[in-house]
Amino acid sequence: MRSIYRGPSPAVFDTYVGHYAQIDPRRKLAGDPIRNRICFDYSGLTELEIDRNEYYAWYQPASGMRYHVGGLGRPDLPFWAGVTLHRPRSYGHASDAEIDRFRLLFDHLERALEVAYRLSLDRGIATSLGALSLTETTGCVLLDRGGRPVFVNQMARRIADGRHVVLTNAGLTAPRTADNRRLQTLVGQCIATATGRGTGSGGSMRLAEPDGGAGLAVTVSPLSGTGDGALASLGPAVCILFVDPAQERLVDDVLLRELYRLSPAEAELARRLVTGDTVQQAAQTRGISVATARSYLEQIFHKTGTSRQADLVRLLLSLPRAPR
């Protein structure tokens, strides 16, 4: 099947998104996502209509293309998938035989994308959960680069009861406006880091109880290295951990001192951070200055081999809790 691929320049793409995407007649030609997922120009447009159409008047000079044959992924896939072949005017419309061959090829491409997605997802989950042993007491949600959940453990499902967080296929939200604003900011920063568009390290926050109780401690951190090549964008990009500060001994002070040689003051600060306190809140609780707390934190980073608070919390939550 004769076709040409030519990636649009950033300027052309921005122009398309800014205006021409809204009047692109090909969107109306999109096939039935279940029964007939293949679409092409002359399934709904005549040559005269193409000649008179505003979109095509821009599209042809901008891309050098006139015709297309495209396929839409199945609606049950956990990601949106589409493949389009473009043809210049000199090639003419795709023939019925070429469209049949594209239909067969598209089915194989779609299966390959689905398999690659599953493999990428499995590697990402293994990477991010490999050291997390407390999944029965720690809620864990992994989000992809679109902010959609790709993994939710049982504890997180119990937590997503609508009081603290609301979990849907589209993403994770908090019922309280202020909490949700902070949560979405952290998630957005982590997605930017995972996609190479930022350097944010995530952070921690507390989701308050409706009755004013302690609520949940939440740690949001970016993930990287969870996929390869074009399918990297389908794997997990953000890890969100939920813990209930009311749980006893979320972090064992003795274990921290034995494993990492933390001083009692450093171990106590680490424990406060796991429960969702900021450095400022922990300092106030302990009756020390913020500068002293930050000095303790620098020592904790050095002794645990971490450099970000979100990574420190993930590490501490992965430790076993000594029986008493």
Wavefront OBJ file of the C-alpha trace (Angstrom):
o trace
v 0.000 0.000 0.000
v 1.545 3.280 -1.085
v 1.621 6.040 1.492
v 3.949 8.683 2.930
v 4.649 9.552 6.532
v 5.813 13.076 7.180
v 5.748 14.406 10.720
v 4.334 17.940 10.974
v 6.529 20.768 12.175
v 5.727 22.149 15.654
v 4.264 25.283 14.074
v 1.951 23.275 11.802
v 0.875 21.084 14.708
v 0.110 24.094 16.914
v -1.947 25.652 14.128
v -3.889 22.425 13.731
v -4.653 22.117 17.439
v -5.463 25.810 17.772
v -8.010 25.999 14.950
v -8.195 23.326 12.285
v -8.804 20.410 14.623
v -12.235 21.897 15.326
v -13.218 21.968 11.634
v -11.374 18.836 10.480
v -14.035 16.944 8.474
v -12.172 13.677 8.990
v -13.362 13.630 12.592
v -16.925 13.167 11.320
v -15.769 10.222 9.212
v -14.506 8.310 12.233
v -15.711 4.753 11.991
v -17.792 2.832 14.494
v -15.249 1.900 17.205
v -16.767 -1.581 17.493
v -18.108 -2.649 14.074
v -16.228 -0.562 11.528
v -13.142 1.170 12.852
v -11.576 2.052 9.489
v -12.260 5.463 7.945
v -11.119 7.160 4.734
v -11.903 10.293 2.756
v -14.295 9.095 0.108
v -16.426 7.258 2.676
v -18.012 10.656 3.310
v -16.512 13.315 1.037
v -16.521 13.875 -2.702
v -13.562 15.344 -4.580
v -15.528 18.576 -5.030
v -16.225 18.804 -1.304
v -12.541 18.259 -0.569
v -11.613 21.031 -3.017
v -14.015 23.467 -1.360
v -13.297 22.588 2.251
v -11.405 25.104 4.447
v -9.529 22.396 6.305
v -8.234 20.710 3.147
v -7.289 24.098 1.665
v -4.896 24.475 4.617
v -3.965 20.812 5.087
v -2.712 20.102 1.564
v -0.128 22.925 1.300
v 0.922 22.493 4.927
v 1.511 18.739 4.733
v 1.758 17.928 1.039
v -0.947 15.317 1.631
v -4.538 15.084 0.404
v -5.999 11.670 1.232
v -5.934 9.427 4.276
v -6.897 5.992 5.543
v -7.139 5.610 9.307
v -8.110 3.192 12.033
v -9.458 3.761 15.558
v -8.516 1.503 18.464
v -11.057 -0.594 20.315
v -12.925 1.308 23.046
v -12.047 -1.355 25.642
v -8.315 -0.662 25.384
v -6.819 1.147 28.413
v -5.369 3.799 26.093
v -6.408 5.678 22.960
v -4.882 4.268 19.772
v -5.108 5.404 16.185
v -3.078 4.871 13.021
v -3.399 6.987 9.879
v -1.703 6.675 6.486
v -1.519 9.869 4.401
v -1.279 10.058 0.605
v -0.426 12.928 -1.758
v -2.796 13.839 -4.565
v -0.587 12.105 -7.124
v -1.264 8.742 -5.439
v -5.036 9.149 -5.603
v -7.524 7.607 -3.207
v -6.630 4.302 -1.602
v -8.228 1.456 -3.532
v -10.654 -0.981 -1.922
v -7.920 -3.635 -1.953
v -5.502 -1.273 -0.188
v -8.117 -0.422 2.427
v -8.696 -4.142 3.054
v -4.961 -4.668 3.520
v -4.809 -1.699 5.900
v -7.707 -3.154 7.894
v -5.813 -6.425 8.310
v -2.578 -4.616 9.171
v -4.315 -2.372 11.683
v -5.663 -5.362 13.640
v -2.102 -6.662 14.033
v -0.751 -3.235 14.994
v -3.456 -2.835 17.601
v -2.662 -6.220 19.160
v 1.049 -5.383 19.184
v 0.346 -2.071 20.960
v -1.804 -3.817 23.553
v 0.872 -6.458 24.273
v 3.590 -3.790 24.498
v 1.390 -1.758 26.844
v 0.896 -4.724 29.174
v 4.612 -5.485 29.228
v 5.498 -1.838 29.876
v 2.919 -1.654 32.645
v 4.163 -4.853 34.295
v 7.761 -3.560 34.297
v 6.640 -0.265 35.789
v 4.653 -1.902 38.575
v 7.534 -4.236 39.365
v 9.932 -1.277 39.496
v 7.798 0.898 41.739
v 6.409 -1.818 44.030
v 9.465 -4.058 44.196
v 10.473 -2.686 47.592
v 7.040 -1.777 48.942
v 6.257 -4.514 51.439
v 3.532 -2.753 53.398
v 0.829 -2.786 50.745
v -1.672 -4.148 53.291
v -1.318 -0.972 55.384
v -0.257 1.516 52.722
v -2.523 2.572 49.877
v -0.728 2.768 46.536
v -1.984 4.256 43.268
v 0.102 4.485 40.096
v -0.926 7.017 37.449
v 0.112 7.125 33.807
v 1.322 10.268 32.055
v -2.261 11.339 31.470
v -3.050 11.155 35.186
v -5.119 7.965 34.772
v -4.768 5.097 37.278
v -2.959 2.015 35.966
v -2.586 0.255 39.310
v -4.555 0.474 42.562
v -3.864 -1.843 45.485
v -6.536 -3.106 47.865
v -5.753 -0.597 50.594
v -6.082 2.292 48.136
v -9.440 0.955 46.946
v -10.684 0.977 50.536
v -9.365 4.505 51.028
v -11.109 5.753 47.853
v -14.453 5.902 49.633
v -15.334 9.439 48.556
v -14.511 10.959 51.950
v -10.776 11.358 51.368
v -10.288 10.716 47.657
v -12.435 9.856 44.647
v -10.968 7.330 42.222
v -12.292 6.955 38.661
v -10.887 5.721 35.364
v -10.082 9.349 34.547
v -7.962 10.062 37.598
v -7.767 10.744 41.314
v -9.392 13.735 43.011
v -9.982 14.988 46.538
v -13.479 16.152 47.602
v -12.259 19.340 49.294
v -11.344 22.087 46.825
v -8.169 23.162 48.588
v -6.976 19.561 48.998
v -7.721 18.757 45.382
v -5.869 21.838 44.143
v -2.761 20.767 46.072
v -3.098 17.136 44.963
v -3.459 18.018 41.268
v -0.498 20.399 41.505
v 1.717 17.624 42.880
v 0.494 15.137 40.268
v 1.057 17.647 37.462
v 4.583 18.396 38.671
v 5.415 14.687 38.825
v 4.031 14.043 35.336
v 6.149 16.905 34.030
v 9.221 15.362 35.662
v 8.426 11.886 34.304
v 8.058 13.280 30.781
v 11.235 15.345 30.919
v 9.411 18.681 31.054
v 10.152 19.497 34.672
v 12.324 18.798 37.673
v 9.746 18.644 40.453
v 10.379 15.968 43.079
v 6.801 15.599 44.292
v 5.812 16.195 47.869
v 3.559 15.319 50.766
v 0.232 16.609 52.005
v -2.556 15.674 54.355
v -6.152 15.019 53.344
v -8.243 16.220 56.262
v -11.178 14.295 57.665
v -14.578 15.951 57.067
v -14.989 16.167 60.862
v -11.593 17.805 61.315
v -9.682 14.646 62.235
v -6.090 13.867 61.285
v -7.042 12.422 57.907
v -4.597 10.694 55.565
v -0.963 11.394 54.824
v -0.311 11.450 51.068
v 3.049 11.296 49.309
v 3.268 11.938 45.562
v 6.471 11.158 43.659
v 7.488 10.825 39.986
v 8.545 7.528 38.450
v 11.068 7.139 35.678
v 12.569 4.329 33.678
v 9.295 2.367 33.588
v 9.157 1.852 29.841
v 11.179 1.964 26.665
v 10.752 3.762 23.372
v 7.349 4.871 22.117
v 5.511 2.765 24.716
v 7.198 4.533 27.637
v 4.286 6.969 27.776
v 1.893 4.113 28.544
v 3.607 3.015 31.750
v 3.287 4.437 35.274
v 4.607 7.967 35.755
v 3.406 8.899 39.242
v 3.320 6.961 42.502
v 0.874 8.072 45.207
v 1.065 6.530 48.671
v -1.640 6.894 51.336
v -1.109 6.141 55.024
v -3.288 6.640 58.063
v -1.297 8.561 60.689
v -3.455 6.906 63.360
v -1.856 3.550 62.618
v 0.603 2.487 65.272
v 4.297 2.466 64.442
v 4.146 3.353 60.753
v 7.921 3.542 60.998
v 9.889 1.727 63.684
v 12.326 4.128 65.358
v 14.615 1.321 66.530
v 14.847 -0.072 63.013
v 15.752 3.344 61.629
v 18.542 3.728 64.121
v 19.871 0.229 63.476
v 19.662 0.333 59.663
v 20.672 3.916 58.971
v 22.317 5.062 62.198
v 19.784 7.838 62.628
v 19.911 9.732 65.864
v 16.744 9.709 68.021
v 15.946 13.249 66.845
v 16.459 12.325 63.183
v 14.342 9.173 63.538
v 11.532 11.179 65.121
v 11.635 13.732 62.292
v 11.531 10.925 59.713
v 8.512 9.423 61.477
v 6.706 12.769 61.453
v 7.346 13.198 57.714
v 5.832 9.776 57.008
v 2.639 10.791 58.812
v 2.271 13.729 56.420
v 3.806 16.584 58.389
v 5.804 19.205 56.553
v 9.245 20.075 57.871
v 7.739 23.225 59.391
v 4.931 21.282 61.125
v 7.361 18.659 62.403
v 9.630 21.375 63.781
v 6.719 23.035 65.572
v 5.578 19.709 67.048
v 9.085 18.931 68.282
v 9.685 22.440 69.579
v 12.751 23.057 67.423
v 13.566 25.654 64.789
v 12.883 25.015 61.116
v 16.607 25.463 60.426
v 17.417 22.672 62.885
v 14.774 20.424 61.325
v 16.216 21.038 57.867
v 19.671 20.190 59.187
v 18.297 16.894 60.535
v 16.657 16.233 57.164
v 19.943 16.735 55.320
v 21.549 14.172 57.623
v 18.640 11.770 57.017
v 19.061 12.143 53.238
v 22.786 11.455 53.537
v 22.373 8.398 55.760
v 19.525 6.834 53.757
v 20.973 7.578 50.314
v 17.954 9.644 49.249
v 17.776 13.211 48.045
v 14.054 13.981 47.932
v 11.453 13.891 50.678
v 9.007 11.867 48.563
v 11.659 9.221 47.908
v 12.538 9.135 51.601
v 8.921 8.471 52.552
v 8.659 5.700 49.956
v 11.806 4.109 51.359
v 10.631 4.301 54.959
v 7.238 2.817 54.118
v 8.982 -0.128 52.471
v 10.648 -1.127 55.745
v 9.157 -3.923 57.858
v 7.698 -3.042 61.193
v 9.314 -4.881 64.071
v 6.876 -6.921 66.184
v 6.260 -5.914 69.772
l 1 2 3 4 5 6 7 8 9 10 11 12 13 14 15 16 17 18 19 20 21 22 23 24 25 26 27 28 29 30 31 32 33 34 35 36 37 38 39 40 41 42 43 44 45 46 47 48 49 50 51 52 53 54 55 56 57 58 59 60 61 62 63 64 65 66 67 68 69 70 71 72 73 74 75 76 77 78 79 80 81 82 83 84 85 86 87 88 89 90 91 92 93 94 95 96 97 98 99 100 101 102 103 104 105 106 107 108 109 110 111 112 113 114 115 116 117 118 119 120 121 122 123 124 125 126 127 128 129 130 131 132 133 134 135 136 137 138 139 140 141 142 143 144 145 146 147 148 149 150 151 152 153 154 155 156 157 158 159 160 161 162 163 164 165 166 167 168 169 170 171 172 173 174 175 176 177 178 179 180 181 182 183 184 185 186 187 188 189 190 191 192 193 194 195 196 197 198 199 200 201 202 203 204 205 206 207 208 209 210 211 212 213 214 215 216 217 218 219 220 221 222 223 224 225 226 227 228 229 230 231 232 233 234 235 236 237 238 239 240 241 242 243 244 245 246 247 248 249 250 251 252 253 254 255 256 257 258 259 260 261 262 263 264 265 266 267 268 269 270 271 272 273 274 275 276 277 278 279 280 281 282 283 284 285 286 287 288 289 290 291 292 293 294 295 296 297 298 299 300 301 302 303 304 305 306 307 308 309 310 311 312 313 314 315 316 317 318 319 320 321 322 323 324
